[in-house]
Amino acid sequence: MKIMVPCNEAHHVCDKSQYKEASLWEKLKLYIHLIYCKTCRKYSKNNKKLSTTIHKAKVECLDKKCKEAMKLEFEKALKDQLK
C-alpha cells in the first residue's frame, strides 16, 4: 500500500473529491500529500474556490435539443459563408 503520491495523482484525486467520486483511501492519501506539498494545497484551495463560485452563480447549461439546434444553425451559416 502506497501512501505517498505524486502531485499529478494528488491533483486528480482533488478533482475527484470535489465531485464526491474519491474513495476514503484516496482522500486519506491526498490529505497526507497536502501536509507537505504547498503547491498542491494551493491547487486544492483554488479548486474549491472555483467550485464554490460556480455553485453560487447557479450556472445553467443548455439542454441537448437547444445545443443541437445551435450547432445545426452554425454549420448552415458557416456553409453559407464558404460559398
Secondary structure, DSSP 8 states (H G I E B T S, - for coil): ------HHHHHHHHHHHHTT---HHHHHHHHHHHHH-HHHHHHHHHHHHHHHHHHHHT-----HHHHHHHHHHHHHHHHHHH-
